[in-house]
Amino acid sequence: MGDVSMKIYSLFTAVLFFIFALLQLNDPDPYLWFPIYFLVTSLAIVRLWNPLPKIWILILTGCYLLLAVYFSTLIPYLDMDVEEVRETLGLILAGLFTFGLTVSKGNNSPT
């Protein structure tokens, strides 16, 4: 990904997950979900100026996806009205967008 397109991706990710984090303030458990989404926002903002250490991003991506697997086991049935379905999808999105922050032009980001 080129430098300009990575900045656009990072900015889009930061704005999107900031909105997701703000929406969680109305959730019954914002102390859990606000930091999960705001962490993606913070990383995307940092990524606007500096490459991120790939190992930490990969660990965080793995954590998001493991949490998604855990929450998927709590789903009683598949319907967007079920909170666990929405939480699982949010964690999958957080993991995928976080992983996207590792992409860089060439291989110049720290490992």
Protein Blocks (a to p, Z undefined) as FASTA:
>chain_A
ZZklmmmmmmmmmmmmmmmmmmmmmpmblmlmmmmmmmmmmmmmmmmmpccdfklmmmmm
mmmmmmmmmmmmmpmbgcfkbmklmmmmmmmmmmmmmmmmmpcghjlbcZZ
